[in-house]
Amino acid sequence: MKNEISAASTPRARTGPGSGCLTLFALPFAAAGTFMLYLLISALWNWGGMQSWDDVPVRLIRVELESHRGDDSTTYSVSADYEYHYLGETFIGHRVGLHGESDNIGSFHRRAYRELTDYQRSGQTFSGFVDPEDPGHSVLYRQLRWELIGMYTLLALLFGGVGYGLIIGAMIGKRRIREEDRLKALYPDAPWKHRPDWAAGRIRSSSRAKMIGAIIFTTFWCLVSSPILFILPEEVLEKGNRLALIGLLFPLVGVGMIVWSIRAVIRWRKFGESVLVMDPVPAAVGGVLVGQVQSGVALSPGREFELTLSCIHKQRSGSGKNRRTTEHVLFQDTVNVAPESGFGAGGSTVPVSFAVPEDVPVCDLGDPDNRIFWLLDICADVPGVDYAARFEVPVFGGPIAPAAARTRTPADRVAASRPAFSKGRTESGTVDLSRGGVILGHEGGGVSFRFPAARTKGAALALTFFFALWSGFVALMLHLEAPILFPVLFGFFDILIFMGVIDLWLWAGRIEARHGRLSYQKGLLGLGRRHEIAASQIDSLKPARGMQSGKKLFYSIELTTREGQKAVIAKRLDSRRQAEGIIRRINESLG
């Protein structure tokens, strides 16, 4: 993609149903949550009133257990007729429990049926409760059923939270859209001024939003999965369905998410909100992104921050159950820098300087289903929870960006585009070869780079785990004797995944540059054929986008000869900056 500015790079007018339809969509959820809240309050109110009712012996006349079979479950309801005497009068009662609905939550109805049947058969009286202010009202069991109270609470929070949350979100979003539309009308040719933080050049991190999002998502997950804890005891202990224990995976995931949320809260309380001060605004393709991150963490001068600038293309496709979101990292660069003197008590200022190439896309935020945006991530290892912050930054180009943002001074080029190299340690703005596992050597008046196997252990472990899951799924299809087409098709993809696993664990390579000649060797364990080429036959060495693992983009080095032949001579490099630095050292050695 080129950096020319077209109508696509300017935010387009939003279309779609808007906040009104979102509110209509939320109303059924809000109504369901309100109804569940009513059931909860009613149950607690009735329970509180029944605590002052008088004990009375009752004679059971009829006891029955009714079952109602549905498509995928069976509900139960115990009913009874009984006689009791109070203040010299005889009454007939029918109410069995505090909660009168038919349900399959717990085993209350079946246990009550067995107990009442035993009393009826033995002829003994059962202890019930009567309302002294209205003796015609009575009940046999007045205790709360905590499983039902829990369900009412969960559903009230779940449906009410979703419904009222969407309504509040629609109201906030409507006001935000109005403000954005006002700014668009004022600055039609300056899209970075459509956001007040971009216009001011002071961009707050997303730490607070991430903390709130983690809490909301964790709460939602735990509310949805917690009913399993009420169902499992009956399924496993009473019905002997041990396969139901698989359901414990959902609460266990919830425990992990609770830990994630707690860490987000601790990080917020420990570091607060960081601010990126950009100057100039916006950054431009072919220029530099320059600024300072003012963080709430104070680090010693020897401790470094890792800064990563990424361009991401986010797409949403499909609809309904088939709707999916994909994110592709189009550009990524990483650098380590040391903090400067503190901007205040307990704080640090971190300099930011990135060269933005000319062949990368600019921000395109007009279509929410097809967005291009730029992120700046900063992190540092500190005792306890590590420091981390993220900023969405404006990157534009062409006639839209101010001239100051498109200009690169010689100092900018040196600071941002010409990184220094180090082996095993880094200085401010340097590339850490040891981080990516690359080994730099000097021999015979030249330079060499070794790329050992298993340098990207995180990505290798993740793909290995996925391969194990996929293989288990294929084995399950074979065990269940599924139509042969399915295990064959899935098995083919399983082979491709296995080849990827082998490549991640065993690929290795070596590059040597000296005396005007470049040699490289690559393959499994680095045992491939050795290639050698004269410097005069090399047309270009350039970084190229490689594999993506999550939001981490790895880079390769692509060699092109004057005859047009291309070859990847190194891959899975930690950053574009690292690839450019290796290329620079090779070119220097080749002269």
URPEDA-V354989 format. One record per pair of residues at least 24 apart in sequence whose C-alpha atoms are under 8 Angstrom apart, sorted by the first residue. I is the first residue (numbers start at 1). J is the second residue. D is the distance in whole Angstrom. If there is no record, write none. Layout:
BEGIN
i | j | d
I | J | D
I | J | D
END
This chain:
BEGIN
i | j | d
1 | 359 | 6
1 | 360 | 6
1 | 361 | 6
2 | 358 | 8
2 | 359 | 5
2 | 360 | 6
2 | 361 | 6
3 | 285 | 7
3 | 358 | 7
3 | 359 | 6
3 | 360 | 6
3 | 361 | 6
3 | 362 | 6
3 | 396 | 8
3 | 397 | 6
3 | 398 | 7
4 | 397 | 7
4 | 398 | 6
5 | 397 | 7
5 | 398 | 6
5 | 399 | 7
5 | 400 | 7
8 | 364 | 7
8 | 366 | 7
9 | 362 | 7
9 | 363 | 6
9 | 364 | 5
9 | 365 | 7
9 | 366 | 8
10 | 189 | 8
10 | 191 | 6
10 | 364 | 7
10 | 365 | 8
10 | 366 | 7
11 | 191 | 7
11 | 364 | 7
11 | 365 | 6
11 | 366 | 4
11 | 367 | 7
12 | 366 | 5
12 | 367 | 7
13 | 366 | 7
14 | 366 | 7
14 | 367 | 8
19 | 170 | 5
19 | 171 | 7
19 | 173 | 7
19 | 174 | 6
20 | 170 | 8
22 | 166 | 7
22 | 167 | 7
22 | 170 | 7
23 | 166 | 7
23 | 167 | 5
23 | 170 | 7
26 | 162 | 7
26 | 163 | 5
26 | 164 | 7
26 | 166 | 6
26 | 167 | 6
27 | 163 | 6
27 | 164 | 8
27 | 167 | 8
28 | 163 | 7
29 | 159 | 5
29 | 160 | 6
29 | 162 | 7
29 | 163 | 5
29 | 164 | 8
30 | 159 | 6
30 | 160 | 5
30 | 161 | 8
30 | 162 | 7
30 | 163 | 4
30 | 164 | 6
31 | 160 | 7
31 | 163 | 8
32 | 156 | 7
32 | 159 | 6
32 | 160 | 7
33 | 155 | 6
33 | 156 | 4
33 | 157 | 7
33 | 158 | 7
33 | 159 | 5
33 | 160 | 4
33 | 161 | 8
33 | 163 | 8
34 | 156 | 7
34 | 160 | 6
35 | 156 | 8
36 | 152 | 5
36 | 153 | 7
36 | 155 | 6
36 | 156 | 5
37 | 152 | 7
37 | 153 | 7
37 | 156 | 5
39 | 152 | 7
40 | 149 | 6
40 | 152 | 6
40 | 153 | 7
43 | 98 | 7
43 | 99 | 7
43 | 144 | 8
43 | 149 | 8
44 | 144 | 8
46 | 98 | 8
47 | 98 | 7
47 | 142 | 7
47 | 143 | 7
47 | 144 | 7
50 | 129 | 8
50 | 131 | 7
50 | 142 | 7
51 | 142 | 8
52 | 131 | 8
53 | 129 | 6
53 | 130 | 5
53 | 131 | 5
53 | 132 | 6
54 | 129 | 5
54 | 130 | 5
54 | 131 | 7
54 | 132 | 7
55 | 127 | 7
55 | 128 | 6
55 | 129 | 5
55 | 130 | 7
56 | 84 | 7
56 | 85 | 8
56 | 86 | 7
56 | 127 | 6
56 | 128 | 5
56 | 129 | 6
56 | 130 | 7
57 | 84 | 6
57 | 85 | 8
57 | 125 | 6
57 | 126 | 6
57 | 127 | 5
57 | 128 | 6
58 | 82 | 6
58 | 83 | 5
58 | 84 | 5
58 | 85 | 8
58 | 125 | 5
58 | 126 | 5
58 | 127 | 6
58 | 128 | 6
59 | 83 | 5
59 | 84 | 6
59 | 120 | 8
59 | 123 | 8
59 | 124 | 7
59 | 125 | 5
59 | 126 | 7
60 | 116 | 8
60 | 119 | 8
60 | 120 | 6
60 | 125 | 7
60 | 126 | 7
61 | 120 | 7
62 | 120 | 8
63 | 113 | 7
63 | 116 | 7
63 | 117 | 6
63 | 120 | 8
64 | 113 | 7
65 | 109 | 7
65 | 110 | 7
65 | 113 | 6
73 | 104 | 8
74 | 104 | 7
75 | 102 | 6
75 | 103 | 5
75 | 104 | 5
76 | 102 | 5
76 | 103 | 6
76 | 104 | 6
76 | 109 | 6
76 | 110 | 8
77 | 101 | 7
77 | 102 | 5
77 | 103 | 7
77 | 109 | 6
78 | 109 | 5
78 | 110 | 7
78 | 112 | 7
78 | 113 | 6
86 | 135 | 7
91 | 135 | 8
91 | 136 | 6
92 | 136 | 8
93 | 136 | 7
93 | 137 | 7
93 | 138 | 6
93 | 139 | 8
94 | 138 | 8
94 | 139 | 8
95 | 138 | 7
95 | 139 | 5
95 | 140 | 7
96 | 139 | 5
96 | 140 | 5
96 | 141 | 6
97 | 139 | 6
97 | 140 | 6
97 | 141 | 5
97 | 142 | 6
97 | 143 | 8
98 | 139 | 7
98 | 141 | 6
98 | 142 | 5
98 | 143 | 7
98 | 144 | 7
99 | 145 | 8
105 | 147 | 7
105 | 148 | 7
105 | 230 | 7
105 | 231 | 7
106 | 147 | 7
106 | 230 | 7
106 | 231 | 7
106 | 234 | 7
107 | 234 | 8
147 | 230 | 7
151 | 227 | 7
154 | 223 | 6
154 | 224 | 8
155 | 223 | 8
157 | 223 | 8
158 | 220 | 7
158 | 223 | 6
158 | 224 | 7
189 | 400 | 7
190 | 400 | 6
190 | 401 | 8
192 | 282 | 7
192 | 394 | 6
198 | 281 | 7
198 | 282 | 8
198 | 393 | 7
198 | 394 | 7
199 | 281 | 7
201 | 276 | 8
201 | 277 | 6
201 | 278 | 5
201 | 279 | 7
201 | 280 | 8
201 | 281 | 6
202 | 275 | 6
202 | 276 | 6
202 | 277 | 5
202 | 278 | 7
203 | 275 | 6
203 | 276 | 5
203 | 277 | 7
203 | 278 | 8
203 | 391 | 7
203 | 392 | 8
203 | 393 | 8
204 | 273 | 7
204 | 274 | 6
204 | 275 | 5
204 | 276 | 6
204 | 391 | 7
205 | 273 | 6
205 | 274 | 5
205 | 275 | 6
205 | 276 | 7
205 | 389 | 6
205 | 390 | 5
205 | 391 | 5
205 | 392 | 8
206 | 273 | 8
206 | 389 | 7
206 | 390 | 6
206 | 391 | 6
207 | 268 | 7
207 | 272 | 8
207 | 273 | 6
207 | 388 | 8
207 | 389 | 6
207 | 390 | 7
208 | 268 | 7
208 | 272 | 8
208 | 273 | 7
210 | 264 | 7
211 | 261 | 7
211 | 264 | 5
211 | 265 | 6
211 | 268 | 7
214 | 257 | 8
214 | 260 | 7
214 | 261 | 5
214 | 264 | 7
215 | 261 | 6
218 | 254 | 7
218 | 257 | 6
218 | 258 | 6
218 | 261 | 7
221 | 254 | 6
222 | 251 | 7
222 | 254 | 6
225 | 250 | 6
225 | 251 | 6
225 | 254 | 8
226 | 251 | 6
263 | 385 | 7
266 | 385 | 7
267 | 385 | 6
267 | 386 | 7
267 | 387 | 7
270 | 297 | 8
271 | 295 | 7
271 | 296 | 5
271 | 297 | 6
271 | 387 | 7
272 | 296 | 6
274 | 389 | 7
276 | 391 | 7
280 | 404 | 7
280 | 405 | 6
281 | 394 | 7
281 | 402 | 8
281 | 405 | 7
282 | 394 | 5
282 | 395 | 6
282 | 396 | 7
282 | 401 | 6
282 | 402 | 8
282 | 405 | 6
283 | 394 | 6
283 | 395 | 5
283 | 396 | 6
283 | 397 | 8
283 | 401 | 7
283 | 405 | 5
283 | 406 | 7
284 | 356 | 7
284 | 362 | 8
284 | 395 | 5
284 | 396 | 5
284 | 397 | 5
284 | 398 | 8
284 | 401 | 6
284 | 405 | 5
284 | 406 | 5
285 | 356 | 5
285 | 357 | 6
285 | 358 | 5
285 | 359 | 8
285 | 360 | 7
285 | 361 | 8
285 | 362 | 7
285 | 395 | 7
285 | 396 | 6
285 | 397 | 5
285 | 398 | 8
285 | 406 | 7
286 | 355 | 7
286 | 356 | 5
286 | 357 | 5
286 | 358 | 4
286 | 359 | 8
286 | 397 | 8
286 | 406 | 6
286 | 407 | 8
286 | 408 | 8
287 | 355 | 6
287 | 356 | 6
287 | 357 | 7
287 | 358 | 8
287 | 405 | 6
287 | 406 | 5
287 | 407 | 6
287 | 408 | 5
288 | 353 | 7
288 | 354 | 5
288 | 355 | 4
288 | 356 | 5
288 | 405 | 7
288 | 406 | 7
288 | 407 | 8
288 | 408 | 7
288 | 412 | 7
288 | 416 | 7
289 | 352 | 7
289 | 353 | 6
289 | 354 | 5
289 | 355 | 6
289 | 356 | 7
289 | 405 | 8
290 | 351 | 8
290 | 352 | 5
290 | 353 | 5
290 | 354 | 7
291 | 351 | 6
291 | 352 | 5
291 | 353 | 7
292 | 349 | 6
292 | 350 | 5
292 | 351 | 5
292 | 352 | 5
293 | 349 | 6
293 | 350 | 5
293 | 351 | 6
293 | 352 | 7
294 | 343 | 7
294 | 347 | 7
294 | 348 | 6
294 | 349 | 5
294 | 350 | 6
295 | 347 | 6
295 | 348 | 5
295 | 349 | 6
295 | 350 | 8
296 | 346 | 6
296 | 347 | 5
296 | 348 | 7
297 | 346 | 6
297 | 347 | 5
297 | 348 | 6
297 | 387 | 7
298 | 342 | 7
298 | 346 | 5
298 | 347 | 5
298 | 348 | 5
299 | 339 | 7
299 | 348 | 7
299 | 382 | 8
301 | 338 | 6
301 | 339 | 6
301 | 340 | 8
302 | 338 | 7
303 | 338 | 6
303 | 339 | 8
303 | 380 | 8
304 | 336 | 6
304 | 337 | 5
304 | 338 | 4
304 | 339 | 7
304 | 380 | 6
304 | 428 | 8
305 | 336 | 6
305 | 337 | 5
305 | 338 | 6
305 | 339 | 7
305 | 350 | 8
305 | 378 | 7
305 | 379 | 6
305 | 380 | 5
305 | 381 | 8
306 | 334 | 7
306 | 335 | 6
306 | 336 | 4
306 | 337 | 7
306 | 377 | 8
306 | 378 | 6
306 | 379 | 5
306 | 380 | 6
307 | 334 | 6
307 | 335 | 5
307 | 336 | 6
307 | 337 | 8
307 | 352 | 8
307 | 376 | 7
307 | 377 | 6
307 | 378 | 5
307 | 379 | 7
308 | 332 | 7
308 | 333 | 6
308 | 334 | 4
308 | 335 | 7
308 | 375 | 8
308 | 376 | 6
308 | 377 | 5
308 | 378 | 6
309 | 333 | 5
309 | 334 | 6
309 | 354 | 8
309 | 374 | 7
309 | 375 | 6
309 | 376 | 5
309 | 377 | 7
310 | 374 | 6
310 | 375 | 5
310 | 376 | 7
311 | 361 | 8
311 | 372 | 7
311 | 373 | 6
311 | 374 | 4
311 | 375 | 7
312 | 372 | 6
312 | 373 | 6
312 | 374 | 6
312 | 375 | 8
313 | 370 | 7
313 | 371 | 6
313 | 372 | 5
313 | 373 | 7
314 | 369 | 7
314 | 370 | 6
314 | 371 | 5
314 | 372 | 6
315 | 369 | 5
315 | 370 | 5
315 | 371 | 7
316 | 369 | 5
316 | 370 | 7
317 | 369 | 7
327 | 551 | 8
328 | 548 | 8
328 | 551 | 8
329 | 548 | 7
329 | 551 | 7
329 | 552 | 8
329 | 553 | 6
330 | 360 | 8
330 | 545 | 8
331 | 360 | 7
331 | 545 | 7
331 | 553 | 8
332 | 553 | 6
332 | 575 | 7
332 | 576 | 6
333 | 575 | 5
333 | 576 | 5
333 | 577 | 6
334 | 574 | 8
334 | 575 | 6
334 | 576 | 7
334 | 577 | 7
335 | 429 | 6
335 | 430 | 6
335 | 431 | 6
335 | 577 | 7
336 | 426 | 7
336 | 427 | 8
336 | 428 | 6
336 | 429 | 6
336 | 430 | 6
336 | 431 | 7
336 | 432 | 8
337 | 427 | 7
337 | 428 | 4
337 | 429 | 5
337 | 430 | 7
338 | 427 | 7
338 | 428 | 5
353 | 412 | 8
353 | 415 | 7
353 | 416 | 6
354 | 416 | 5
354 | 417 | 7
355 | 412 | 8
355 | 413 | 7
355 | 416 | 5
355 | 417 | 5
362 | 395 | 6
362 | 396 | 5
362 | 397 | 7
363 | 394 | 7
363 | 395 | 6
363 | 396 | 6
417 | 577 | 8
418 | 581 | 7
419 | 577 | 7
419 | 581 | 6
420 | 581 | 7
421 | 581 | 7
431 | 577 | 7
431 | 578 | 6
431 | 581 | 8
432 | 578 | 8
433 | 578 | 7
435 | 574 | 7
436 | 573 | 6
436 | 574 | 5
444 | 514 | 7
445 | 514 | 6
445 | 515 | 8
446 | 512 | 7
446 | 513 | 6
446 | 514 | 4
446 | 515 | 7
446 | 589 | 6
447 | 512 | 6
447 | 513 | 5
447 | 514 | 7
447 | 585 | 7
447 | 586 | 7
447 | 589 | 6
448 | 510 | 7
448 | 511 | 6
448 | 512 | 4
448 | 513 | 6
449 | 510 | 6
449 | 511 | 5
449 | 512 | 7
450 | 508 | 8
450 | 509 | 6
450 | 510 | 5
450 | 511 | 7
451 | 508 | 5
451 | 509 | 5
451 | 510 | 6
451 | 570 | 8
452 | 507 | 8
452 | 508 | 5
452 | 509 | 7
452 | 525 | 8
453 | 504 | 8
453 | 505 | 6
453 | 506 | 5
453 | 507 | 5
453 | 508 | 5
453 | 525 | 6
454 | 504 | 6
454 | 505 | 4
454 | 506 | 6
454 | 507 | 7
455 | 504 | 8
455 | 505 | 8
456 | 504 | 7
456 | 505 | 8
456 | 572 | 7
457 | 504 | 8
457 | 505 | 8
459 | 504 | 8
459 | 549 | 6
460 | 501 | 6
460 | 504 | 5
460 | 505 | 6
463 | 497 | 8
463 | 500 | 8
463 | 501 | 6
464 | 498 | 8
464 | 501 | 6
467 | 494 | 7
467 | 497 | 6
467 | 498 | 7
467 | 501 | 8
470 | 494 | 7
509 | 569 | 8
509 | 570 | 7
510 | 570 | 8
511 | 569 | 8
513 | 586 | 6
513 | 589 | 6
513 | 590 | 6
514 | 589 | 6
514 | 590 | 6
515 | 589 | 8
515 | 590 | 7
516 | 589 | 8
516 | 590 | 5
516 | 591 | 7
517 | 590 | 7
518 | 590 | 8
520 | 569 | 7
521 | 569 | 8
522 | 569 | 7
522 | 570 | 8
535 | 590 | 6
537 | 561 | 6
537 | 562 | 6
538 | 562 | 6
541 | 583 | 7
542 | 579 | 8
542 | 580 | 7
542 | 583 | 7
543 | 576 | 6
543 | 579 | 6
543 | 580 | 6
546 | 571 | 7
546 | 572 | 7
547 | 572 | 7
555 | 579 | 7
557 | 583 | 8
END
